[in-house]
């Protein structure tokens, strides 16, 4: 069984853990209908549009 030759420092261990635990920021685009920032591939709740077509009525939300 493989055994580590040297002990990794706390800084090295914590740096590795910090890199892998970062949260991903969602990609936002500007909606052409409402001008607000929305997530990609989601319905714009302000205008009700998705891919150039109105799919929901924002008044009923």
Residue pairs with C-beta under 8 A, 6 or more apart in sequence:
26 39
27 39
27 40
28 37
28 38
28 39
28 40
29 37
29 38
29 39
29 40
30 36
30 37
30 38
31 37
31 38
31 44
31 46
31 47
31 49
33 44
33 47
33 49
34 44
34 46
34 47
34 49
36 44
36 46
38 44
38 45
38 46
42 50
43 49
43 50
43 55
43 56
44 50
45 56
45 58
45 61
46 58
47 54
47 58
48 54
48 55
48 56
48 57
48 58
49 55
